[in-house]
Amino acid sequence: MNEYLTLSEASELIGKSKETLRRWDREGKLSAVREPMSNYRVYKREQVETLFADFIVQNIDSTFSNFVEPDKQYSVLELFAGAGGLAIGMEKVGIKCVALNEIDKWACQTLRKNRPNWNVLEGDIKSYNFSKYYNKVDVVTGGFPCQAFSYAGKKLGLADARGTLFYEFARVVKEVNPPICIGENVRGLLSHENGKTLQGMISILDEIGYKVMPVQVLKAIHLRVPQKRERLILVGIR
């Protein structure tokens, strides 16, 4: 591996423009050096990789795969589907999407355009009953919008969450009774209301029969996705 990076190589590696790197060089934030052989201005690879370790996705041998042929066809019901990012992730690991619910009409058009075979249920989740999927779906997923609960005099049960979209997520999980449910949200949920909102959600999932695994915050960039994006993942096991 070359010890030095050209301006173009450094720009591509850390996702910054060449002009930004030139400005940083002028300001002394990331100084270029003279390459011994060519005398061109270059960057020391070790310095760049150390300073920008959080921004760099290391190359992984493309022949490596952890794919295992499943014993059966697994299925997922997607709530708050958006344009289908989470559902596509499920699809890529071999989990069939039986239905997706989304209220935004433009997102629904995107879903139908990209996956004509998907069953898109357009409209407010409150107007749908999912009982027909009872014991027929392996995973229920949803990136529910985060809304605060009222804590005064409450026991943090399912009834107390009524009116919030997490309530709808939990309601559907209860109606469908999947072995696994997965919730996705912003990192800020960890500290929202000093952690009470998250604990309320965990309490509700426990009430309907799901043990929540240790909550994780995943960084997209560590999973070979070109975004510096953090998401809290909540996994419940029946």
ZALO-241537 format. One line per field, with one value per residue: x, y negated, z of N, C-alpha, C in turn. Coordinates in nm, 4 decimals, padded with zeros to 6 digits, always signed. Each point is the difference from the previous one (the first is absolute). Layout:
N
nu: X	... .
nv: Y	... .
nw: Z	... .
cau: X	... .
cav: Y	... .
caw: Z	... .
cu: X	... .
cv: Y	... .
cw: Z	... .
//
This chain:
238
nu: +00.0845	-00.0338	+00.1180	-00.0162	-00.0805	-00.0443	-00.0112	-00.0095	+00.1029	+00.0620	-00.0356	+00.0243	+00.1127	+00.0111	-00.0319	+00.1164	-00.0415	+00.0549	-00.0958	-00.0817	+00.0561	-00.0109	-00.1249	-00.0244	+00.0579	-00.0694	-00.1040	+00.0723	-00.1237	+00.0324	+00.1246	+00.0173	+00.0627	+00.1303	-00.0572	+00.0783	-00.0730	-00.1237	+00.0136	-00.1063	-00.0951	+00.0199	-00.0824	+00.0481	-00.0090	+00.1039	+00.0431	-00.0341	+00.0436	+00.1000	+00.0150	-00.0249	+00.0426	-00.0743	+00.0701	+00.0953	-00.0600	+00.0545	+00.0814	-00.1049	+00.0656	-00.0229	+00.0934	+00.0184	-00.0649	-00.0912	-00.0376	-00.1113	-00.0134	-00.1109	-00.0411	-00.0457	-00.1098	+00.0823	-00.0869	-00.0264	-00.0577	+00.0014	+00.0204	-00.0685	-00.0355	-00.0483	+00.1197	+00.0039	+00.0756	-00.0771	-00.1074	+00.0734	+00.0376	-00.1256	-00.0379	+00.1034	-00.0554	-00.0891	-00.0421	-00.1059	-00.0273	-00.0866	+00.0360	-00.0267	+00.0009	-00.0537	+00.0019	+00.1292	-00.0795	+00.0936	+00.0147	-00.1326	-00.0002	+00.0949	-00.0693	-00.1104	+00.0676	+00.0638	-00.1142	-00.0323	+00.0799	+00.0419	-00.0545	-00.0239	-00.0103	-00.0550	+00.0420	-00.0799	+00.1045	-00.0573	-00.0065	+00.1136	-00.0571	+00.0979	-00.1171	-00.0204	+00.0994	-00.0957	+00.1179	-00.0066	+00.0520	+00.1244	-00.0077	-00.0223	+00.0182	+00.0656	+00.0179	-00.0664	-00.0737	+00.0968	-00.0884	-00.0073	+00.0130	-00.1200	+00.0849	-00.0613	+00.0221	+00.0946	-00.0334	+00.0075	-00.1292	-00.0488	-00.0945	+00.1095	+00.0366	-00.1286	-00.0105	+00.0983	+00.0934	+00.0689	-00.1089	-00.0052	+00.1289	-00.0173	-00.1026	+00.0709	+00.1053	-00.0862	-00.0510	+00.1268	+00.0511	+00.0908	+00.0902	+00.0161	+00.0252	+00.0115	+00.0389	-00.0136	+00.0977	-00.0094	+00.1281	-00.0614	-00.0593	+00.1312	+00.0057	-00.0970	-00.0384	+00.1321	-00.0303	-00.0937	+00.0118	+00.1298	+00.0125	-00.0794	+00.0728	+00.1122	-00.0562	-00.0398	+00.1158	+00.0515	-00.0875	+00.0361	+00.1033	+00.0695	+00.1040	+00.0326	+00.0723	+00.1269	-00.0438	+00.0052	+00.1051	-00.0490	+00.1231	-00.0712	+00.0906	-00.0292	-00.1112	+00.1020	-00.0656	+00.0052	-00.0330	+00.0166	-00.0670	-00.0537	-00.0267	-00.0980	+00.0426	-00.1311	+00.0515	-00.1220	+00.0190	-00.0961 .
nv: +00.1195	-00.0966	-00.0502	-00.0498	-00.1045	+00.0058	-00.1236	+00.0573	+00.0788	-00.1012	-00.0767	+00.1031	+00.0211	-00.1339	-00.0046	-00.0631	-00.1200	-00.0074	-00.0899	+00.0833	+00.1021	-00.0741	-00.0320	+00.1268	+00.0214	-00.1001	+00.0545	+00.0979	+00.0227	+00.0121	+00.0061	-00.0442	+00.1024	-00.0106	+00.0663	+00.0856	+00.0849	-00.0454	-00.0294	+00.0828	-00.0907	+00.0781	+00.0957	+00.0015	+00.1193	+00.0302	-00.1227	+00.0125	+00.1260	-00.0532	-00.1134	+00.0777	+00.0689	-00.0929	-00.0606	+00.0871	+00.0526	+00.0901	+00.0218	+00.0700	+00.1138	-00.0373	+00.0943	-00.0747	+00.0978	-00.0517	+00.0012	+00.0366	+00.1063	-00.0734	+00.0511	-00.1227	-00.0381	-00.0952	-00.0612	-00.1196	-00.0650	-00.0960	-00.0712	-00.1128	+00.0552	-00.1241	-00.0206	+00.0731	-00.0911	+00.0043	-00.0119	-00.0863	-00.0508	+00.0123	-00.0581	-00.0801	+00.0203	-00.0116	-00.1105	+00.0718	-00.1102	+00.0282	-00.1097	-00.1220	-00.0653	-00.0992	-00.1152	-00.0216	-00.0713	-00.0952	+00.0285	+00.0065	-00.1123	-00.0422	+00.0450	-00.0455	-00.1126	+00.0028	+00.0324	+00.0168	+00.0957	-00.1116	+00.0446	-00.1149	-00.0160	-00.0809	-00.0860	-00.0619	+00.0320	-00.1069	-00.0101	+00.0602	+00.1171	+00.0507	+00.0252	-00.0253	-00.0758	+00.0207	+00.0107	-00.0953	-00.0829	+00.0058	-00.1138	-00.0858	-00.0878	-00.1038	-00.1035	+00.0301	-00.1078	-00.0680	+00.0394	-00.1069	+00.0714	+00.0050	-00.0459	-00.1151	+00.0754	+00.0236	+00.1141	-00.0811	+00.0246	+00.1023	+00.0025	-00.0207	+00.0880	+00.0206	-00.0124	+00.0808	-00.0227	-00.0115	-00.0585	-00.0622	-00.0261	-00.0294	-00.0754	-00.0370	-00.0214	-00.0550	-00.0687	-00.0195	-00.0311	-00.0799	+00.0906	-00.0932	-00.1072	-00.0894	-00.0859	-00.1044	-00.0714	-00.1293	-00.0308	-00.1167	+00.1108	+00.0249	-00.1290	+00.0308	-00.1119	-00.0212	+00.0499	-00.0810	-00.0719	+00.0246	-00.0299	-00.1034	-00.0167	+00.0145	-00.0808	-00.0724	+00.0127	-00.0227	-00.0996	-00.0142	+00.0284	-00.1151	+00.0809	-00.1203	+00.0259	+00.0059	-00.1236	-00.0075	-00.0814	+00.0141	-00.0016	-00.0653	-00.0905	+00.0578	-00.0175	-00.0707	-00.0894	-00.0712	+00.0141	-00.1185	+00.1133	-00.0446	+00.1254	-00.0263	+00.1201	+00.0234	+00.1079	+00.0438	+00.0948	+00.0630 .
nw: +00.0000	-00.0859	+00.0376	-00.1237	+00.0196	-00.1240	-00.0476	-00.1197	+00.0306	+00.0582	-00.1036	-00.0806	+00.0670	+00.0226	-00.1298	-00.0156	-00.0385	-00.1196	-00.0253	+00.0672	-00.0660	-00.1095	+00.0384	+00.0322	-00.1182	-00.0589	+00.0647	-00.0521	-00.0428	-00.1275	+00.0397	-00.1236	-00.0579	-00.0210	-00.0990	+00.0676	-00.0712	+00.0090	+00.1285	-00.0298	+00.0201	+00.1056	+00.0402	+00.1234	-00.0581	+00.0760	-00.0301	-00.1288	-00.0033	+00.0696	-00.0689	-00.1056	+00.1049	+00.0616	-00.0983	+00.0287	-00.1050	+00.0792	-00.1024	-00.0373	+00.0092	-00.1268	+00.0116	+00.1088	+00.0538	+00.0822	-00.1284	+00.0619	-00.0756	+00.0104	+00.1152	+00.0070	-00.0628	+00.0442	+00.0792	-00.0545	+00.0995	-00.0928	+00.1117	-00.0267	-00.1144	-00.0079	-00.0525	+00.1138	+00.0594	+00.1078	-00.0773	-00.0695	+00.1168	+00.0406	-00.1117	+00.0227	+00.1201	-00.0994	+00.0630	-00.0258	-00.0697	+00.0977	+00.0678	-00.0515	+00.1140	-00.0712	+00.0685	-00.0297	-00.0809	+00.0153	+00.1276	+00.0049	-00.0725	+00.0829	+00.1048	-00.0553	-00.0226	+00.1168	+00.0617	-00.1280	+00.0454	+00.0609	+00.1114	-00.0632	+00.1309	-00.0883	+00.0938	+00.0856	+00.0737	+00.0542	-00.1322	+00.0330	-00.0258	+00.0729	+00.0578	-00.1291	+00.0512	+00.0888	+00.0619	-00.0947	+00.0882	-00.0462	-00.0710	+00.0983	-00.0986	+00.0517	-00.0805	+00.1109	-00.0303	+00.0574	+00.0876	+00.0768	+00.1101	+00.0564	+00.0932	+00.0132	+00.1072	-00.0910	-00.0540	-00.1024	+00.0005	-00.0714	+00.0935	+00.0764	-00.0925	+00.0275	-00.1313	+00.0411	-00.0874	+00.1144	+00.0481	-00.1177	+00.0156	+00.1298	-00.0398	-00.1066	+00.0782	+00.0835	-00.1032	-00.0380	+00.1210	-00.0569	-00.0350	-00.0960	+00.0734	-00.0959	+00.0920	-00.0794	+00.0572	+00.0312	-00.0008	-00.0291	-00.0455	-00.0038	-00.0332	-00.0865	+00.0586	-00.0086	-00.1188	+00.0508	-00.1114	-00.0085	+00.1275	-00.0320	-00.1110	+00.0706	+00.0903	-00.1031	-00.0610	+00.1199	+00.0097	-00.1283	+00.0816	-00.0089	+00.0047	+00.0396	-00.1078	+00.0463	+00.0258	-00.1324	-00.0105	-00.1212	-00.0490	-00.0900	+00.0288	+00.1169	-00.0686	-00.0443	+00.0722	-00.1125	+00.1272	+00.0569	+00.0149	+00.1118	+00.0316	+00.0872	+00.0328	+00.0000	+00.0577	-00.0281	+00.0919	-00.0694 .
cau: -00.0845	+00.0796	+00.0130	-00.0504	-00.1251	-00.0104	-00.1127	-00.1236	-00.0196	-00.0373	-00.1340	-00.0960	+00.0040	-00.0685	-00.1256	+00.0081	+00.0400	+00.1409	+00.0169	+00.0034	+00.1321	+00.0971	-00.0190	+00.0552	+00.1460	+00.0403	-00.0257	+00.0807	-00.0822	+00.0431	+00.1082	+00.0568	+00.1465	+00.0585	+00.0273	+00.1450	+00.0399	-00.0539	-00.0019	-00.1363	-00.0563	-00.0838	-00.0353	+00.0419	-00.1164	-00.0179	-00.0547	-00.1387	-00.0824	-00.0109	-00.0833	-00.1357	-00.0368	-00.1459	-00.0628	+00.0514	-00.0450	+00.1087	-00.0352	-00.0210	+00.0090	-00.1340	-00.0385	-00.0479	-00.1443	-00.0491	-00.1330	-00.0311	-00.1301	-00.0917	-00.0781	-00.1346	-00.0125	-00.0404	-00.0801	+00.0002	-00.1029	+00.0696	-00.0831	+00.0686	+00.0983	+00.0755	+00.0293	+00.0344	+00.1388	+00.0076	-00.0575	+00.0985	+00.1014	-00.0559	-00.0045	+00.1353	+00.0419	-00.0858	-00.1277	-00.1048	-00.0879	-00.1389	-00.0779	+00.0621	-00.0933	+00.0599	-00.1050	+00.0384	-00.0345	+00.1169	+00.0802	-00.0703	+00.0275	+00.1378	-00.0012	-00.0647	+00.0846	+00.1218	-00.0324	-00.1406	-00.0568	-00.0266	-00.1360	+00.0108	-00.1243	+00.0124	-00.0955	+00.0280	+00.0093	-00.1128	-00.1177	+00.0245	+00.0048	+00.0940	-00.0245	+00.0064	+00.1379	+00.0277	+00.0838	+00.0386	+00.1136	+00.1122	+00.0558	-00.0679	+00.0981	-00.0561	+00.0729	-00.1071	+00.0409	+00.0113	-00.0883	+00.0086	-00.1155	-00.0268	+00.0396	-00.0629	-00.0998	-00.0147	+00.0761	+00.0783	-00.0544	-00.0427	-00.1114	+00.0510	+00.0657	-00.1025	+00.0108	+00.1349	+00.0234	+00.0567	-00.1157	-00.0444	+00.1005	-00.0208	-00.1302	+00.0146	+00.0796	-00.0910	-00.0954	+00.0654	+00.0664	+00.1183	+00.1067	+00.0935	-00.0374	+00.1164	-00.0294	+00.1156	-00.0245	+00.1194	+00.0839	-00.0503	-00.0972	+00.0695	-00.0008	-00.1271	-00.0628	+00.0947	-00.0078	-00.1309	-00.0765	+00.0488	-00.0373	-00.1435	-00.0180	+00.0449	-00.1016	-00.1176	+00.0302	+00.0009	-00.1399	-00.0671	+00.0666	+00.1268	+00.1204	+00.0815	+00.1436	+00.0728	-00.0193	+00.1241	+00.0029	+00.0845	+00.0449	-00.0097	+00.1310	+00.0698	-00.0649	+00.0275	-00.0968	+00.0727	-00.0634	+00.0316	-00.1386	-00.0159	-00.1375	-00.0227	-00.0716	-00.0692	-00.0399	-00.0787	-00.0154	-00.1148 .
cav: -00.1195	-00.1213	-00.0741	-00.1350	-00.0189	-00.1225	-00.0851	+00.0671	+00.1192	-00.0430	-00.0572	+00.1096	+00.0854	-00.0582	-00.0611	-00.1462	-00.0516	-00.0356	-00.1382	+00.0056	+00.0486	-00.1080	-00.1015	+00.0562	-00.0048	-00.1394	-00.0339	+00.0871	+00.1017	+00.1275	-00.0486	+00.0864	+00.0079	+00.0262	+00.1414	+00.0061	+00.0365	-00.0890	-00.1363	-00.0514	-00.0146	+00.1160	+00.0153	+00.1260	+00.0859	+00.0335	-00.1173	-00.0174	+00.1087	-00.0183	-00.1169	+00.0142	+00.1412	+00.0136	-00.0312	+00.0903	+00.1377	+00.0820	+00.0933	+00.1380	+00.0914	+00.0113	+00.1408	+00.0486	-00.0080	+00.0786	+00.0478	+00.1401	+00.0356	+00.0213	+00.1237	-00.0343	-00.1377	-00.0897	-00.1122	-00.1211	-00.1015	-00.1267	-00.1141	-00.1283	+00.0537	-00.1006	+00.0379	+00.1415	+00.0321	+00.1129	+00.1171	+00.0482	+00.0698	+00.1317	+00.0746	+00.0400	+00.1171	+00.1127	-00.0010	-00.0457	-00.1036	+00.0354	-00.1243	-00.1204	-00.1086	-00.1337	-00.1002	-00.1007	+00.0519	-00.0017	+00.1161	+00.1186	+00.0068	+00.0482	+00.1428	+00.0752	-00.0122	+00.0788	+00.1396	+00.0183	+00.1202	-00.0205	-00.0347	-00.1291	-00.0417	-00.1450	-00.0643	-00.0096	+00.1311	+00.0151	+00.0508	+00.1376	+00.1109	+00.0956	+00.1299	+00.1102	+00.0486	+00.0606	+00.1208	+00.0291	-00.0861	+00.0249	-00.1250	-00.1286	-00.1072	-00.1332	-00.1185	-00.0858	-00.1323	-00.0056	-00.0951	+00.0135	+00.0477	-00.0765	+00.0879	-00.0349	+00.0943	+00.1096	+00.1221	+00.0285	+00.1169	-00.0195	-00.0948	-00.1348	-00.0444	-00.0216	-00.1313	-00.0133	+00.0967	+00.1226	+00.0819	+00.0720	+00.1033	+00.1065	+00.0609	+00.0918	+00.1140	+00.0842	+00.0620	+00.0940	+00.0986	+00.0572	+00.0373	-00.1110	-00.1340	-00.0884	-00.1423	-00.0806	-00.1388	-00.0835	+00.0202	-00.0854	+00.0706	+00.0468	-00.1021	-00.0724	-00.0004	+00.0682	+00.1448	+00.0549	+00.0394	+00.1313	+00.0992	+00.0219	+00.0885	+00.1336	+00.0498	+00.0370	+00.1233	+00.1061	+00.0242	+00.0811	+00.1296	-00.0050	-00.0373	-00.0883	+00.0237	-00.1250	-00.0972	-00.0351	-00.1082	+00.0435	-00.1040	+00.0498	+00.0024	+00.1219	+00.1113	-00.0200	-00.0922	-00.1271	-00.1084	-00.0087	+00.0013	+00.0864	+00.0396	+00.0872	+00.1210	+00.0621	+00.1351	+00.0736	+00.1421	+00.0579 .
caw: +00.0000	-00.0107	+00.1260	-00.0197	-00.0738	-00.0788	+00.0388	-00.0418	+00.0827	+00.1353	-00.0114	-00.0138	+00.1187	+00.1153	-00.0417	+00.0001	-00.1304	-00.0152	+00.0460	+00.1466	+00.0393	-00.0266	+00.1057	+00.1236	-00.0121	+00.0241	+00.1409	+00.0846	+00.0662	-00.0564	-00.0859	-00.1033	+00.0009	-00.1308	-00.0213	-00.0241	-00.1355	-00.1033	+00.0529	+00.0027	+00.1342	+00.0306	+00.1413	+00.0590	+00.0173	+00.1418	+00.0678	-00.0438	+00.0525	+00.1453	+00.0291	-00.0526	+00.0148	+00.0109	-00.1281	-00.1026	-00.0006	-00.0496	-00.1063	+00.0430	-00.1133	-00.0572	-00.0134	+00.1291	+00.0217	+00.1135	-00.0375	+00.0250	-00.0558	+00.1128	+00.0054	-00.0454	-00.0476	+00.1076	-00.0499	+00.0807	-00.0184	+00.0218	+00.0374	-00.0197	-00.0939	-00.0729	-00.1379	-00.0052	+00.0337	+00.0931	-00.0667	-00.0968	+00.0799	+00.0314	-00.1257	-00.0378	+00.0784	-00.0329	+00.0717	-00.0914	+00.0536	-00.0316	-00.0118	+00.0543	+00.0245	-00.0037	-00.0151	-00.0985	-00.1332	-00.0879	+00.0391	-00.0507	-00.1439	-00.0133	+00.0326	-00.1092	-00.1192	+00.0162	+00.0278	-00.0403	+00.0622	+00.1416	+00.0403	+00.0696	+00.0645	+00.0128	+00.0896	+00.1430	+00.0645	+00.0925	-00.0715	-00.0435	+00.0940	-00.0567	+00.0623	-00.0967	-00.0028	+00.1309	-00.0040	-00.1389	-00.0334	+00.0910	+00.0534	-00.0231	+00.0142	-00.0168	+00.0443	+00.0513	+00.0487	+00.1461	+00.0668	+00.1456	+00.0752	+00.1213	+00.1092	+00.1266	+00.0477	-00.0952	+00.0280	-00.1190	-00.0674	-00.1379	-00.0053	+00.0202	-00.1230	-00.1018	-00.0625	-00.0561	-00.1070	+00.0568	+00.0377	-00.1197	-00.0237	+00.0980	-00.0289	-00.1135	+00.0482	+00.0794	-00.0925	-00.0915	+00.0848	-00.0653	+00.0932	+00.0159	-00.0455	-00.0074	-00.0110	-00.0402	+00.0347	+00.0081	+00.1189	+00.1073	+00.0832	+00.1207	+00.1050	+00.0009	+00.1332	+00.0889	-00.0195	+00.0403	-00.1186	-00.0423	+00.1007	-00.0154	-00.1151	+00.0403	+00.0927	-00.0783	-00.0725	+00.1009	+00.0360	-00.1025	-00.0125	-00.0728	+00.0739	-00.0826	+00.0083	+00.0264	-00.1076	-00.0684	-00.0979	-00.1112	-00.0925	-00.1378	-00.0651	+00.0411	-00.0688	-00.1434	-00.0589	-00.0060	+00.0759	+00.1422	+00.0480	+00.1167	+00.0282	+00.1145	-00.0397	+00.1128	-00.0421	+00.0992	-00.0281	+00.0708 .
cu: +00.0881	-00.0026	-00.0641	-00.1300	+00.0074	-00.1183	-00.1330	-00.0305	-00.0436	-00.1416	-00.1057	-00.0086	-00.0810	-00.1274	-00.0028	+00.0507	+00.1497	+00.0255	+00.0050	+00.1369	+00.1070	-00.0096	+00.0571	+00.1527	+00.0499	-00.0138	+00.0783	-00.0788	+00.0339	+00.1045	+00.0450	+00.1525	+00.0478	+00.0323	+00.1452	+00.0387	-00.0426	+00.0055	-00.1387	-00.0456	-00.1010	-00.0276	+00.0489	-00.1246	-00.0282	-00.0633	-00.1476	-00.0896	-00.0167	-00.0956	-00.1461	-00.0511	-00.1512	-00.0707	+00.0322	-00.0570	+00.1109	-00.0503	-00.0085	+00.0028	-00.1393	-00.0451	-00.0539	-00.1509	-00.0367	-00.1398	-00.0128	-00.1380	-00.0966	-00.0750	-00.1418	+00.0002	-00.0505	-00.0678	+00.0022	-00.1193	+00.0629	-00.0996	+00.0816	+00.1122	+00.0839	+00.0184	+00.0557	+00.1413	+00.0143	-00.0516	+00.0973	+00.1132	-00.0460	-00.0011	+00.1383	+00.0509	-00.0999	-00.1327	-00.1068	-00.0914	-00.1444	-00.0880	+00.0777	-00.1073	+00.0739	-00.1098	+00.0303	-00.0203	+00.1201	+00.0923	-00.0641	+00.0218	+00.1400	+00.0070	-00.0561	+00.0846	+00.1196	-00.0262	-00.1480	-00.0669	-00.0323	-00.1460	+00.0063	-00.1370	+00.0105	-00.1062	+00.0450	-00.0018	-00.1183	-00.1225	+00.0159	-00.0030	+00.0836	-00.0203	+00.0098	+00.1408	+00.0384	+00.0723	+00.0437	+00.1216	+00.1099	+00.0530	-00.0952	+00.1030	-00.0680	+00.0908	-00.1004	+00.0542	-00.0019	-00.0921	+00.0060	-00.1289	-00.0235	+00.0242	-00.0767	-00.1102	-00.0191	+00.0869	+00.0835	-00.0459	-00.0474	-00.1106	+00.0484	+00.0654	-00.1000	+00.0085	+00.1385	+00.0192	+00.0738	-00.1123	-00.0465	+00.0977	-00.0239	-00.1333	+00.0117	+00.0819	-00.0893	-00.0988	+00.0627	+00.0717	+00.1222	+00.1016	+00.0931	-00.0649	+00.1238	-00.0465	+00.1266	-00.0318	+00.1308	+00.0739	-00.0548	-00.1028	+00.0642	-00.0134	-00.1321	-00.0693	+00.0857	-00.0117	-00.1354	-00.0817	+00.0406	-00.0401	-00.1492	-00.0287	+00.0382	-00.1026	-00.1233	+00.0242	+00.0047	-00.1427	-00.0699	+00.0798	+00.1326	+00.1140	+00.0890	+00.1475	+00.0702	-00.0074	+00.1350	-00.0211	+00.0995	+00.0351	+00.0021	+00.1374	+00.0797	-00.0585	+00.0060	-00.1095	+00.0623	-00.0745	+00.0553	-00.1342	-00.0118	-00.1475	-00.0032	-00.0861	-00.0527	-00.0522	-00.0719	-00.0187	-00.1174	+00.0411 .
cv: -00.1246	-00.0784	-00.1380	+00.0007	-00.1278	-00.0815	+00.0687	+00.1210	-00.0366	-00.0551	+00.1101	+00.0823	-00.0565	-00.0746	-00.1509	-00.0475	-00.0330	-00.1415	-00.0057	+00.0463	-00.1059	-00.1070	+00.0491	-00.0026	-00.1407	-00.0374	+00.0878	+00.1081	+00.1409	-00.0323	+00.1065	-00.0029	+00.0232	+00.1492	+00.0142	+00.0228	-00.1044	-00.1475	-00.0650	-00.0133	+00.1127	+00.0027	+00.1344	+00.0838	+00.0260	-00.1156	-00.0198	+00.1064	-00.0108	-00.1131	+00.0220	+00.1435	+00.0201	-00.0210	+00.1036	+00.1387	+00.0848	+00.0944	+00.1415	+00.0874	+00.0279	+00.1447	+00.0555	-00.0160	+00.0842	+00.0536	+00.1494	+00.0281	+00.0300	+00.1322	-00.0234	-00.1432	-00.0870	-00.1237	-00.1168	-00.0872	-00.1325	-00.1120	-00.1288	+00.0215	-00.1051	+00.0427	+00.1414	+00.0382	+00.1208	+00.1278	+00.0585	+00.0730	+00.1396	+00.0890	+00.0538	+00.1190	+00.1143	+00.0061	-00.0632	-00.1016	+00.0309	-00.1237	-00.1147	-00.1058	-00.1330	-00.1005	-00.1002	+00.0540	+00.0061	+00.1177	+00.1279	+00.0158	+00.0541	+00.1504	+00.0815	-00.0032	+00.0939	+00.1484	+00.0248	+00.1199	-00.0185	-00.0411	-00.1268	-00.0416	-00.1493	-00.0554	+00.0034	+00.1385	+00.0259	+00.0612	+00.1451	+00.0966	+00.1106	+00.1416	+00.1169	+00.0583	+00.0711	+00.1342	+00.0389	-00.0813	+00.0204	-00.1254	-00.1149	-00.1089	-00.1352	-00.1091	-00.1029	-00.1365	-00.0034	-00.1078	+00.0243	+00.0571	-00.0973	+00.0926	-00.0238	+00.1000	+00.1205	+00.1189	+00.0445	+00.1272	-00.0339	-00.1049	-00.1440	-00.0567	-00.0314	-00.1431	-00.0271	+00.1063	+00.1232	+00.0928	+00.0822	+00.1115	+00.1188	+00.0710	+00.1029	+00.1225	+00.0961	+00.0730	+00.1116	+00.1124	+00.0642	+00.0455	-00.1170	-00.1310	-00.0883	-00.1435	-00.0771	-00.1460	-00.0774	+00.0251	-00.0777	+00.0653	+00.0502	-00.0992	-00.0753	+00.0163	+00.0778	+00.1518	+00.0610	+00.0464	+00.1392	+00.1080	+00.0299	+00.0945	+00.1438	+00.0644	+00.0487	+00.1289	+00.1189	+00.0400	+00.0906	+00.1265	+00.0019	-00.0456	-00.0815	+00.0272	-00.1333	-00.0944	-00.0384	-00.1224	+00.0411	-00.1190	+00.0573	+00.0171	+00.1242	+00.1241	-00.0173	-00.0802	-00.1391	-00.1170	+00.0012	-00.0126	+00.0995	+00.0315	+00.0963	+00.1180	+00.0716	+00.1364	+00.0697	+00.1439	+00.0551	+00.1289 .
cw: +00.0000	+00.1311	-00.0099	-00.0810	-00.0819	+00.0515	-00.0339	+00.0876	+00.1410	+00.0016	-00.0046	+00.1277	+00.1153	-00.0375	+00.0088	-00.1362	-00.0024	+00.0522	+00.1527	+00.0475	-00.0239	+00.1093	+00.1325	-00.0013	+00.0293	+00.1468	+00.0968	+00.0717	-00.0478	-00.1058	-00.0990	+00.0114	-00.1431	-00.0112	-00.0446	-00.1456	-00.1035	+00.0367	-00.0081	+00.1443	+00.0216	+00.1504	+00.0508	+00.0315	+00.1484	+00.0759	-00.0337	+00.0619	+00.1513	+00.0349	-00.0373	+00.0093	+00.0021	-00.1329	-00.1074	+00.0189	-00.0603	-00.1086	+00.0544	-00.1235	-00.0539	-00.0150	+00.1314	+00.0108	+00.1209	-00.0284	+00.0255	-00.0569	+00.1142	-00.0100	-00.0517	-00.0516	+00.1144	-00.0580	+00.0971	-00.0380	+00.0403	+00.0282	-00.0161	-00.1026	-00.0711	-00.1448	-00.0102	+00.0363	+00.0905	-00.0657	-00.1027	+00.0718	+00.0363	-00.1243	-00.0361	+00.0813	-00.0139	+00.0719	-00.0886	+00.0689	-00.0407	-00.0161	+00.0628	+00.0182	+00.0033	-00.0300	-00.1113	-00.1420	-00.0930	+00.0334	-00.0522	-00.1505	-00.0254	+00.0254	-00.1164	-00.1270	+00.0081	+00.0213	-00.0329	+00.0667	+00.1476	+00.0228	+00.0857	+00.0518	+00.0293	+00.0933	+00.1443	+00.0635	+00.0927	-00.0676	-00.0444	+00.1176	-00.0652	+00.0537	-00.0968	-00.0118	+00.1305	-00.0171	-00.1420	-00.0451	+00.1039	+00.0679	-00.0304	+00.0257	-00.0151	+00.0520	+00.0477	+00.0419	+00.1525	+00.0554	+00.1506	+00.0566	+00.1161	+00.1194	+00.1301	+00.0361	-00.0896	+00.0407	-00.1196	-00.0702	-00.1396	-00.0113	+00.0127	-00.1255	-00.1100	-00.0544	-00.0562	-00.1074	+00.0503	+00.0465	-00.1194	-00.0354	+00.0930	-00.0248	-00.1118	+00.0404	+00.0785	-00.0905	-00.0839	+00.0749	-00.0667	+00.1043	+00.0321	-00.0438	+00.0063	-00.0182	-00.0316	+00.0282	+00.0056	+00.1308	+00.1205	+00.0891	+00.1292	+00.1152	+00.0092	+00.1354	+00.1000	-00.0068	+00.0304	-00.1209	-00.0464	+00.0998	-00.0047	-00.1153	+00.0339	+00.0927	-00.0741	-00.0772	+00.0959	+00.0373	-00.1015	-00.0345	-00.0717	+00.0899	-00.0923	+00.0253	+00.0305	-00.1204	-00.0604	-00.0880	-00.1078	-00.0893	-00.1402	-00.0627	+00.0378	-00.0681	-00.1518	-00.0701	+00.0036	+00.0637	+00.1413	+00.0723	+00.1147	+00.0229	+00.1198	-00.0451	+00.1242	-00.0484	+00.1138	-00.0430	+00.0812	+00.0724 .
//
